[in-house]
Amino acid sequence: MPDLMTAILFEKKERVLVVRRRVAPFAGQYVLPLVRVGAQEAAEEAMRRHAREQFGLTLEPDTEAFVETVYLSEGEAQYVANIFRAPLPAGPMRFNAEGDYDDARWCAAADLDAIEMPPDMRIPLAKILTDPESLHELDWDAMGKELTAQAVPLAERAAAVGAQPAAPETPAPDNKAGWDTIAKSYQEETYGDRDAGRLKWSWGLFEDDLRILDDVRGKRALILGCGGGQDVVALSMMGAIAVGVDFSAKQLEYARKYLLHHPTDNASFVEGNIEELSRFDDESFDLAVAIHSFGHVEHADVAIAEAARVLKPGGALAFSVQHPFHHLRDSAAPYGIIRPYWTSTFDWRWQFENGAGADFRAYPHTLQQWFDMLTGAGFTVERIVEPQQTRITGDDAKHLDARLAQLAPYALIMKARKR
């Protein structure tokens, strides 16, 4: 039996909102906002739930209007999707950067051929935009053969017939430019002056609870990817002589302002890439810390090797990253697996309530790969922490699904010592 889904038709100036799914079904393709209907909910209820979870929009009940039913397929799986037109609420749309979609755009009918979309959604959507009165006159049986022929992804179709060269690979998002773009919004909406003076490993995870580090008093500490400087200031307040490195000029601009509001004599910042630390001498630091920065660099192994070079023998490297399992799962229940564990890159968009946003490329690694990179650089792994983040409150709770946090870790923290 086909799965029942609901599709949302948001319209603005003769354009509709289409989104690129990062999750199955139709991963990597543009569709209308699309959600499975739960066993105990109506199609309209699923639509309102999806709008709230993915876009931060509250849809008023009984304002939606049924438009059309489309029949979708992917492989052997079959889906029946009811399309509902929904009035777009006033105010900003808050795109869930870790939700079902990694891109969203407003498209006119003429734009639909330029994006990869299941043909059995493209055709009725074009009708909705150009000739809505003819929707129910479509001969779906006659169209079936055409849809079956066209349902092969565009790149595979071109390669199979040799009609034209494959489309060039999409350029990788520029993570440095992305951080410069979102720095102000990130600090205002996500981090900023919250938790000032506490070394924060991840959402709701602090050094004074986890005790990852040794006594840092009097130690020279290098913070790799220091961002807005909060970790540098925190380590300095703990007694370390702390130096922060980051490639984002805008983040460092905020860091220096942050230091003025939380003055300490032993904190400083330099602009640079953590994969290239030549400005620092060999064996010049006692401690290196990287908090959610290794996942933003293409060559984490190089960054780890550079950390080993600047650390004294016996010096410690401690870092946190998103847990390898976190990259695999769907953001919505039942939290299915949507990409292989060994995925080496994926692109995503970070969107903020004020409308600012930027595209990023993530560089995940398996637990074995992290272990191999550390030992290969001359470290001995001392500690692996996979915290269960189920007691998070306040602003941090906005960034984690409490139900998912009961099932799987969000963060991985590792501590290693230079041999």
Secondary structure by P-SEA (a helix, b strand, c coil): cbbbbbbbbbbcccbbbbbbbcccccccccccbbbbbcccccaaaaaaaaaaaccccccccccccccbbbbbbcccbbbbbbbbbbcccccbbbbcccccccbbbbbcccccccccccaaaaaaaaaaacccccccccccccaaaaaaaacccaaaaaaaacccccccccccccaaaaaaaaaaaaaaccccccccccccccccccccccccccccccbbbbbcccccaaaaaaaaaaccbbbbbbccaaaaaaaaaaaaacccccccccccccccccccccccccbbbbcccccccccaaaaaaaaaaaccccbbbbbcccccccccccccccccccccccccbbbbbbbccccccbbbbbbbbcaaaaaaaaaaacccccccccccccccccaaaaaccaaaaaccccbbbbbbbcc
